[in-house]
Amino acid sequence: MKYMKLLFAATLILLPTLASAAEPSYGYPIEGPYAATILQTPAAFKPQLPEKVPMKELVLEVIPDLERPELFFYDKGLR
């Protein structure tokens, strides 16, 4: 148990030094998070998408005697 406490204390002491050794760059070719958010994704980072995406259309059954609050006006379509 004594060695476990010593190991835990050493880990807590060394943890900040290991965290500061991390690379400051996040590996994206556009520097700055705001610019990377606004600018277009570089071609090398775009995923290869299939030509046809499989889709499934679901229809929810409407319970006839259930009254919906006016808050859910969009269940009949947006106005």
Residue pairs with C-beta under 8 A, 6 or more apart in sequence:
25 31
26 33
28 36
28 45
29 42
29 44
29 45
30 36
30 39
30 42
68 75
73 79
